[in-house]
Every structure is written in C-alpha cells, then in structure tokens.
Amino acid sequence: MMPPVLSLLMLLGALCSHGQAMSREERHRLRNQVVEMFDHAYQNYMDHAYPADELMPLTCRGRVRGLEPSRGDIDDALGKFSLTLIDTLDTLVLLNKTTEFEAAVRRVLSDVRLDNDIVVSVFETNIRVLGGLLGGHSMAVMLKEGGQHMQWYQDELLHMAKDLGLRLLPAFNTSSGLPYPRVNLKHGVRGPETRTGTETDTCTACAGTIILEFAALSRFTGDPVFEAHARRAMDFLWEKRQRNSNLVGTTINIHSGEWVRRDSGVGAGIDSYYEYLLKAYILLGDDLFLQRFNIHYASIMKYISQPPLLLDVHIHKPLLPARTWMDSLLAFFPGLQVLKGDIRPAIETHEMLYQVTKKHNFLPEAFTTDFRVHWAQHPLRPEFAESTYFLYKATGDPYYLEAGRTILDNLNRFARVPCGFAAMKDVRTGSHEDRMDSFFLAEMFKYLFLLFADADDLPFDVEDYVFTTEAHLLPLSLSTAPHSSSIPSNRTSEEELDDSNFDWTCPNTRLLFPDPAFPRNLREPIRSAVDKSCPRPAPYREPGMGRPPLRAQDFMANNPEHLELLRRMGVSLIHLKDGRVQLVQHATQAVSAVAAEDGVRFMQEMMELSSQQQKEQLPPRAIQIVSHPFFGRVVLTAGPAQFGTDLSKSSTGVRGFVTVAEPYSGCSEITNAEYVQGHIALLQRGQCMFAEKARHIQKAGAIGGIVIDDNEGSSSDTAPLFQMAGDGRNTDDITLPVLFLFHKEGNILLEALKEYREVEVLLSDKARDRAAIFKGKPLPGSLIEGKWLPGGMLYRLPTEEEEEERGVDVQEAEEDCITEATTPTSFEPTGQSQMSTVELDELAPEEVTPSQEEVSPADEDTSPAEEVRPPEEEASPAEAEADVAQPKEERDSEKREEPEGDTDSSSQSVDELLADWREDLEAFQQMEKDEL
C-alpha cells in the first residue's frame, strides 16, 4: 500500500503539472502588495476626504453630497455618515491593522451622525452602513475577547446599528412589506416634501437583500422586529415568483406586487436576492431559505445558465432570451455556485469572465455574448475577485492565484492614481472617472488578501463567519442566538418538497476532482471561444429583393435629388438634436404602391448595409496629454476615423504638440501651414467632409488631426461613440491619424492650450501608463500644489519615489480584437400601415454613411418624438432622460452610462422586433432606476 505522504505528494505533482504552482514567497509578496494597495487607498481617503462619504481620487478631495455636482440618484448611497470609513472597519481587522481599527472605531463614535436630514437608499444604507457597523461590532467583540485590544468597547457600534435600523424601519410600512427604496434618515417616510413615500417600484435585490443585516441586528440586540420585517419582505418576493418558471423579475411594484420588469437573470436588479436566500440559511440555520434557494437555482440552471454564459430571460417565456449582453454584477455568481457546491458551471463562467477581463484589462459594466464591450465603464467592482477567491478555496488550483495576480497588476497599472484608485470611465481607452466607491475598500482588498494569505496570516478563522453582499463579517454563532418565536415561519404545505437539489450543498472537493486536470479541461474550450470571438461570417442578405431607384450605399443626406426620391417613396428625413438624422418611412405617404415597395426595399437595404458596416466599426481611441503639468494623467475619450493611420496597429501611437489650424474648419487650404507642419492640428467639425479636412492638414505637413465637435455641451459621457466616415471616395491617400472629440473633451484640450501654449498629446488606441510613455527618460515629478483643469478636475502627479513604490509594470496590455461582430437583421415588408425608422449621424452638409446608422423599426403609432431606438442607444443618461424622466436606484450593484454595442436580432417580423426592442428599452431605462 502506498504511504499516505507519498500519495499526497503525487496529487500535488499532478496539480502542478496542469497549473504552475505559485511559490510561498511569491504568494507572500502578492499578499503584502494587497496590503500596500489598501494602505494607499485608505490613507488617501483619510488624508483628503474624511469625514466625507467617499474620496474623489483625481481631484484629491472628498465627495460631499450637495457640494459636488449631482450624479442623480446614484448619490443616494451618500448620507453624510462617513460611508467609506464605516464600510472599511472589518477590512482593517482582517488585514491585521488592529491599531488603525481601534482609532477608526473611536472616530466613528465621536464624529458620525445618523440623524441627518437627507434621503438615502434603503438598500445601500443597509448593506454598507448597517452591515459595516455590525461587521465592526463583530470584530470589536472578537478582539475584546482576545484580551489584548478594544478592552474599552461596550457595544457602542451595536447601539449605533440599532439606531440606524430604527431609522430604516419606516420604509417597510407598506401593505406588501416590501420597503420603499428610499428613506429620510431624520424624518422617515413623509411624502413628497421629503422625497420619500412617493415611489411605487423597487428592484428585487433592493427588497431581498435585507435579511442578513436585519436578522443579525435582531439577534445581537434581542429585538425581533428587524428580522420579522426582513422575513416578511422575503416571503412576499417568494410568493410573487412566476409559478411556472420559478423565476422572479427585476423590478416589482411595492404596493400591488405586480412585476414591473419581467426580465430575469442573476445580475443587476436580482443578484443579491439569490445570494441572501442561501446565506440566510447558512447564518440562521433555517432550511426554509435553502429550500427556496434550491428551487430558484434549479430554474436558473434550466433557463438562464448557458455555460459559460448567463443570459436574462422573460419570466413568462423563460426559453426566450431577454437580451444579448451580460452585466458585470453577475460575476459574483460563480462564487455563490461554489457555496452551493455546483463547481463545474462555476469554473466555466469564471473562465469566461477571466478571458473578458484579460481582453479588456477590466470587466466592462456590460459585454455582449461575443465578448465585446457593451458598457465601457468599470467602477472597480470586486465581484470577479470574490468568485476567484471562492474557486481557489474549493479547488486549490494555482490557476486562480494567477487570476488574482492579474487583478492586482491591472489595478496598479491602469487604476492607480496619486490619491488612491480611480474608476475606469472607459476600459478601452483607459480614461478615468473621479470616483472610488466604498465597496472597493470593503470588498476588493478582503477577497484579494484572503486569496494570497496563509491561515496564520489571519487574525481569526473566516470559516466562523459569513460574508454579506458587501463582504461584511457576521458570526455564524448568531444561528444559536436567542430570537423571538413570534417571527412566523411562513411554511406552507406547498413548500414541504422533497428537493433533490439539497445534494452537494456541502461538497467534498476531493470527490468532485478525482482528476487534477479537470478544471483545466473545462477552461480550455472557453478560452478558445473568447479568443476567436472576433472574426464573424458575412451578414445575411435576403435573396430575391429588387433594386430600389436609390441605393442605400449612394444616399447622401445633403443631396436634394436623393431627398426628393425619398419623399416619393414615403421616406422622410428628421433632424435630431444630437446631430444625427432619422429616416422614417410611412408607406401610405408614398406616391404609389410601387414607390412604397421601393421605399420598403430601400429601408431594408439601409438596415442591411448598416449591419454590414457595423462590422467595420472601431473602438474609441485615446488622446493623452503628456506635457507639463499633465504628464499622461489626463486621458480624453476620442472617436476613431475609418481612414488614415490605424492606431490599433501602432505600438507607440503618434505623439506631438497641438496647434489650431486656420481656418479652424479645415475646409480650405491651411493658411498657417508653418505652424501646423510637424504638429497635430485642431479642427472644428462642420462645413465639409472629414476626409477633406484631413487632406488639407496633411498637405500642410501635420502629423495628425483632432476634430472637435461644434455641438456645444456634447460629451462622451452622454453621447454614443462617434465614428468619422470617409467621403465615398478612396481615402488611401490619407496617411495621418485623425480623431474626433466631443465638445466637452475638446474644450479641455483648448483650455489647456490657451493656458500653457505648448501642449503635447499622444494619440493611441488606449492610454499608456507613464512608464511606457516616458520609457528611457526620467519620470516627471509631482506638481507642487496640483493643477485645476477645465471642468473642475484637479490632478496631482506622483513623485518618483511614489512611482518606485508602485513598481509600475511597463508591459503592454493585450490588444483588443477590433473586428466588430454583426448579426443579420431581417426586415419583412408588410402592409400599408407599416412605418420604419433608420437613424443616421448627420455630418452638417457632410455625407451620411451607413457606418454611422442605427436602425430601429417602429410601428405606425410612433411619432418622431417617441421614436423607438435599439437598446444600445438608451444608455447615456442624457438620452434616457430625454425619453423618460424617472428616478434611478443604485447598488453596489449599479449600472449606468452609455452602452456601445451592436444591436442583434434574429429574423423576426417587425412587430416581434418592436416588441422585443421595447422590452429592452424598458430594461435599459429600468436599469438606470434599479440598483444603480
């Protein structure tokens, strides 16, 4: 018989042969790096932001609600209660920062007020503040019992938690028991005068992510009222599930219980409802929660899970997908599957997420089923790190340590700034947003530290605690804590089921992985799928269609003859405020039935050509200001051109000083050629074609061009990506790069030029880190006092010592594949009542080309003001506001900003397309409103 020690060594050897084992020294180095990164974020919050709720890491100051420009209802997470400090309390203990924890608790007790006259999100306040106070209390009690620290502590954090719980309770005063989404900390729910009590809808996660904190509060204090209200809300959601599919929708009416949004998934709007069902069983020991979770989970795996994808479906028609993209919040789900014991799909979904992360450096807020960016932001979300930790714990596979190293490296290379870590505004260009959410400190560093730490590195056994959705630590001993028997069990005979899904709830990983290569075998095909997602087949074309009198590829919006032909076919052209034009066809307005048929064919050809051209669309580019005093810290998101130098094929980009061309329009020969020569010329949009501008500055000797939008107030924050097309002729003669800036970003560049006279920029496919920009040269030092930029942004640059401490990695990021995928769009000619619309970008008198179109069929009742757009266009806050003014609800689960993907639709009738697109439109508008 083989000695036990020898068999263990053979097993480890097999593991190492399929995943390079990480040395103990390297794990310790990464563990220490996590602590250093936490210190950088936490100390900058304390130095520059406290007692504000959050740090603004680009401007090195605190975000105080009411003093900073409003971000809408996103700011409902902020309650002037030093949010980041409270959210970070138990992270300090886990990272062995006991002295800092004790000082932080004293600060909370002396400085934080919970009776502010301010409206806050019930959901966010529960998971971040109440959870933070309870996690801090748990840690304080644990340390006090250890006999060395916190001997003075007399449950003060728990008293604060109860005070906050009582302030949240009025939100539960509804007939259903589901809470209002917002409450005033001082006045409760008092109606319109306090902007509370008027809402009718809430997201499922918002109402279903209460039980852990409220039950813990009840059991810590002995007051059953909190747990009772949380259970009532959970019971109501369970009763309102769709009985055939056993799925829940994303948004529910808190009074009637009707589903407002019927799409169902495991991401934003629902995610933590499922998480809290399973964890409520773990924390409280009530198998009713496990039973409900298992029933939901079986439906998720039947309808939503399409390994490695997790796609939303309609609760009443669960076999039909509700959208063609996924949001980043579903990245928590593999970790939940590990707790459930279903490891195989967890490995598959995690691998898909990992490959998308490696492709874009971070997980975009939303991405398509062929792994392209749909929403480009990344607010430093921790869910992928969370699942990475749980999978490593379950499998012991060193592959997941490498995934953790990737997360660390990308945070340091792309998100780290002198005053902390800045959220990514666009993962494709590397531009930053001036925000560092509290969950970054509460969750990200916990999971990364646990991933690399040894058991002796931890001040307590984490197996004795359950992690809330905000990664706060609640002791499992609460399951035996006294609680009132008055809390109803709400068991019904219907729920007394023999559920086979109870199997494997507590898995034995040795039985799950008899073959050490098993996880790798699951991952390999997924890596190939993501890598090969770019080349796509040619788009489908409906055979046998006749040619209309005007071909879509020949259409020009400023050609009077073309406009007359459109009129005869019943097609009208509408100018939109954002510079685009919309084509609308009313068959009844055509001069004859034959002309109406020609119009239908023209519209179909326009849509087909749009689908074909979308394949050639390019991702955004970056304009990085590299001269004093910016030194690469300012990155502007720019639109690409379909002509000139392809920056994605240049490893260095094009670098030069900028100068304003004369004439500014660039529509005639450049008169200041002596200044333009060898420089990057600034031009204004309008009056002629983009290609014509490019030829003029190229003739003058420019090395690049930047076209600035003349539409005042336009911004990449609120407008879809703009792509400059050619002029219909061969543009091979244009050899310099030309990029497009919206007005807001262009104004930053112009103001910098006005103030500093010499401004040098780098035109590239994505932002470069400073070590790459100044390779071989000394890195510039810091500004003495920082510098204000137009738009109110202050940038302070790091010193050389700070850069050395960072250990900047100059390795270039893996380049994105730039081939955009398309899916065939079918348009069925129908009767006289049909109206169809096509939206194009108008180039003043410049030519409209199909690559700038967005196609959207609409029915006869749709007026231009009520146009139905593909969901991809609904993402920008400005556009969403213009269409439907409604509130937004945020989460650690938030979703917002502009989606920039292609619209995919299979061959369907116009009515079916319209119905599906309307549901997607509602989904986007609700996404702004739900846990955002």
Number of C-alpha atoms within 10 A of each C-alpha: 3 6 7 8 8 10 11 11 11 11 14 15 15 14 21 17 12 17 19 14 16 14 10 12 9 11 19 16 13 22 22 16 19 24 19 14 20 23 16 18 23 20 15 22 27 17 14 19 22 20 23 23 25 26 32 28 30 26 22 23 20 24 25 22 19 9 8 9 9 11 9 12 19 22 20 25 28 23 25 22 20 25 24 29 27 27 28 29 29 28 28 25 21 22 22 16 16 20 12 13 24 19 10 19 22 15 15 20 12 9 11 18 14 18 16 14 14 19 23 23 26 26 29 26 24 25 26 29 28 27 30 31 30 30 31 29 27 22 26 28 17 16 20 16 12 11 9 8 16 20 13 8 16 13 14 16 23 20 16 20 25 22 14 20 21 15 20 26 20 20 22 22 14 13 11 17 21 29 29 29 29 27 29 26 22 14 17 21 25 15 14 10 9 17 15 20 22 15 16 14 25 28 29 29 25 31 29 29 27 28 26 29 29 28 27 25 25 23 22 20 16 15 16 21 18 24 22 20 22 24 23 21 22 23 20 17 21 18 12 16 17 15 12 11 20 19 28 27 26 29 29 23 19 27 16 11 19 14 22 19 23 23 26 27 28 25 22 27 33 28 25 30 25 23 23 24 24 24 25 25 19 19 22 20 15 14 14 18 21 22 21 19 25 22 19 20 20 18 17 23 13 13 24 24 19 13 16 19 17 23 25 27 22 23 26 18 14 21 14 14 18 22 22 18 22 25 24 25 26 23 29 25 25 28 27 22 21 24 21 22 20 19 23 18 20 24 26 24 23 25 26 22 26 26 22 22 20 18 22 24 25 31 29 30 25 25 22 20 17 19 25 28 26 23 29 26 28 23 27 23 24 27 25 27 26 26 25 31 24 23 26 20 15 20 21 16 23 18 22 24 24 17 21 23 19 17 22 18 18 17 20 19 22 24 23 21 24 22 25 24 30 27 27 25 24 27 26 25 25 29 24 27 19 21 22 25 22 24 23 23 24 25 24 24 26 26 24 25 26 21 24 24 20 13 11 8 15 15 16 16 10 15 9 11 19 18 17 24 24 24 25 28 24 24 19 17 12 19 18 11 14 14 18 14 8 9 15 10 13 11 10 7 7 6 13 10 9 8 13 10 15 15 12 14 16 12 16 11 14 11 8 17 15 10 13 22 16 16 20 16 13 16 19 12 14 21 17 12 15 20 17 13 16 18 14 14 11 13 17 15 15 14 6 6 10 10 12 17 15 17 14 21 15 11 19 18 21 15 11 10 13 16 17 13 16 24 19 17 30 24 28 18 18 16 15 15 8 13 14 18 21 23 22 24 28 22 26 16 17 21 13 14 14 11 21 24 21 23 28 26 24 25 26 24 21 23 26 23 20 24 27 23 18 23 22 15 22 21 25 22 26 29 30 28 25 22 18 13 21 24 20 24 24 23 24 27 30 30 24 26 24 19 22 21 18 18 22 18 11 11 11 15 20 18 20 20 21 26 25 21 26 20 14 17 21 28 23 15 16 22 13 14 20 12 19 27 18 18 24 31 30 27 27 24 26 21 14 18 21 27 25 18 25 29 22 19 29 25 14 22 20 26 22 28 26 25 27 25 22 17 16 10 12 18 19 22 18 17 21 21 24 21 19 24 23 19 17 13 7 10 17 9 12 18 16 21 25 30 27 29 29 27 21 20 24 25 18 16 24 19 13 18 17 11 9 12 13 14 21 21 24 24 26 26 28 29 28 25 22 19 19 16 19 15 11 8 9 9 16 19 16 18 15 8 10 16 15 12 16 14 10 9 15 19 24 23 25 19 15 14 10 14 18 10 10 18 13 18 15 14 10 11 16 10 16 18 17 15 17 21 25 25 20 20 25 19 22 15 17 13 11 15 11 19 23 25 27 24 23 25 25 23 23 17 14 22 21 27 26 25 21 22 24 24 26 23 25 27 18 14 11 14 12 15 9 11 18 23 22 21 24 21 22 28 26 22 18 16 18 20 15 10 15 11 10 11 15 23 31 28 22 25 25 23 31 23 23 25 24 24 26 24 23 17 16 11 14 13 14 21 14 11 21 19 14 18 23 17 19 21 21 17 23 22 24 25 24 27 24 29 31 23
